[in-house]
């Protein structure tokens, strides 16, 4: 694994354990309800974190392997609402991850409940 890969992995792990550790400030407008930039398609992830949450992103399928290396639960969606389809109907916020390592992705986070204390 390269030094850059280790740096990105550390960024991802920190952002999962410490909210917004390596992320832009939270935005409260969904970015990824539709993937309008060709060839981007919808991907989602339901990581093993507390509180439970689901993330949706629009990613170029040719770049999928780069993100999958660091987000093991990343899965191509079969619908435009994968988080809702998996029991996470409430939009919480949007963050931009990976900015420090030039592999950025905007992620819409959804939860099982309509929380306001994230």
C-alpha positions in Angstrom: 0.0 0.0 0.0 1.4 3.4 -0.9 1.9 6.3 1.4 -0.9 8.2 -0.2 -3.2 5.1 0.2 -2.4 4.9 3.9 -3.1 8.7 4.3 -6.5 8.3 2.6 -7.3 5.2 4.7 -6.5 7.1 7.9 -8.7 10.0 6.7 -11.6 7.7 6.0 -11.2 5.9 9.4 -11.0 9.2 11.2 -14.0 10.6 9.5 -16.0 7.5 10.5 -15.0 7.6 14.1 -14.7 11.4 14.6 -17.6 13.3 12.9 -16.2 15.7 10.3 -12.6 15.1 11.3 -11.4 15.3 7.6 -14.6 16.5 6.0 -15.9 19.9 4.9 -18.5 21.5 7.2 -21.9 19.9 6.9 -24.3 21.0 4.2 -28.0 20.5 4.6 -28.9 20.3 0.9 -28.7 16.8 -0.7 -26.1 16.5 -3.5 -26.9 13.1 -4.8 -30.6 12.6 -5.2 -29.9 12.1 -8.9 -26.6 11.5 -10.7 -26.8 14.0 -13.5 -23.1 14.1 -14.5 -22.4 11.4 -17.1 -21.1 8.8 -16.5 -21.7 9.0 -12.7 -24.0 6.5 -11.1 -25.4 6.0 -7.6 -23.5 4.1 -5.0 -24.3 3.6 -1.4 -22.7 2.3 1.8 -24.0 1.2 5.2 -20.9 1.2 7.4 -20.7 -0.5 10.8 -20.9 2.8 12.8 -23.0 4.2 15.6 -25.4 5.7 15.2 -26.4 3.6 12.1 -26.4 5.6 8.9 -26.3 5.2 5.2 -24.4 7.2 2.7 -25.2 7.9 -1.0 -22.8 9.2 -3.6 -22.6 9.7 -7.4 -19.4 8.1 -8.6 -17.9 7.4 -12.1 -18.0 3.6 -12.4 -14.4 3.7 -13.8 -13.3 5.2 -10.4 -15.3 2.8 -8.3 -12.3 0.6 -7.4 -10.5 3.7 -5.8 -13.3 4.3 -3.4 -14.1 0.6 -2.8 -10.5 0.2 -1.5 -11.3 2.4 1.4 -15.1 2.0 1.8 -15.6 -1.8 1.9 -19.3 -1.6 2.0 -19.6 0.6 -1.1 -22.2 -1.0 -3.4 -23.8 0.0 -6.7 -27.4 1.0 -6.2 -30.3 -0.7 -8.0 -32.5 2.4 -7.5 -32.3 6.1 -7.0 -33.1 5.7 -3.3 -30.9 3.0 -1.9 -30.7 4.3 1.6 -34.5 4.6 1.9 -34.8 1.1 0.4 -32.6 -0.2 3.2 -34.4 1.4 6.1 -32.7 4.8 6.2 -35.5 7.2 5.0 -34.4 10.4 6.8 -31.9 12.8 5.1 -29.4 14.1 7.7 -26.6 16.1 6.0 -24.1 16.1 3.2 -20.3 16.1 3.6 -17.3 16.2 1.2 -14.8 13.5 2.1 -11.2 13.0 0.9 -10.4 16.5 0.1 -6.9 16.3 1.7 -5.9 13.4 -0.6 -7.4 14.5 -3.9 -10.0 11.8 -4.1 -13.1 13.7 -3.1 -16.6 12.5 -3.0 -19.8 14.2 -1.8 -21.8 12.0 0.5 -25.5 12.4 1.5 -26.1 10.8 4.9 -29.4 9.2 5.8 -30.6 7.8 9.1 -33.3 5.5 10.5 -34.8 8.4 12.5 -35.2 12.1 11.9 -32.3 13.1 14.2 -31.2 16.7 14.8 -28.3 16.0 17.2 -25.7 14.8 14.7 
